[in-house]
Amino acid sequence: MHHEQLSIHTRDGACPTHVFTPDGDGPWPAVIFYMDGLAIRPTLIDMAARLAGGGYVVLLPDLFYRLGSYEPLVPKDVFASGFRAIVGPMMASTDNRRATEDTEAFLAYLDGRGDVAGEKVGTTGYCMGGGMALSVAGAYPDHIAAAASFHGGNLATDSPMSPHLRAPTMNAEVYVAGADEDDSYPPEMAEKLESALTAADVTHRCEIYPGAKHGWTMPDFPIYDEAAAERAWKELFALFARTLS
């Protein structure tokens, strides 16, 4: 597996990005990995590398690039010191709209790589990135063939940036995995999202993982659930195998 670091120029500046490719010559399908709110850190690097090991070119952009440089976050320290006070200002530097605009540059970059197979791309996102992964599927229906959200929050709200509003323009197959214990994705919101996807005739599956808490896929979180995380990986690889191969 090969790992490189580079910058992709977006409308708002230079976005530091990690790119992972499998061993061999390719070409391979591409996936964009939308990070959670605790920014780029070793756990996300490892997760993106695992995804690349499954046979994909994986783009992991730092969506907090508008802030400039910042010190890496250590989840246990953040949770102990006050999540909102530390992460809130960072998360305010991006949102579904800005991530969607950034994705225009990400797709152009992937289109210019000789080791990327075809124009169809997959997306996956975690927590904050879950809504982004779904939003871009509706914004770029000719490119996004699969979109997954894991413990994503605020997926169906009154905001004009709510991902569920993008359902009518989605061509992707969608997989949404929610946490059983997650105030940012309560049952009524899950029902609203499911209804929007169904009404738009989007091929999808939305599930709630029993006993899982918000952030359960992250090995560096205290609520990490290995069994549920491995189930999430299985679903993600199956989704991309169906849609990107």
Buried (B, 14 or more C-beta within 10 A) or exposed (E): EEBEEEEBEBEBEEBBBBBBBBEEEBBBBBBBBBBBBBBBBEBBBEBBBBBBEBBBBBBBBBBBBBBEEEEEBBBEEBBEEEEEEBBEEBBEBBBBBBBBBBBBBBBEBBEEBEBBBEEBBBBBBBBBBBBBBBBBBBBBBEBBBBBBBBBBBBBBBEEEBBBBBBBBEBBBBBBBBBBBBBEBBEEEBBEBBBEBBEEBEBBBEBEBBEEBBBBBBBEBBEBBBEEBBEBBBEBBBEBBEEBBE
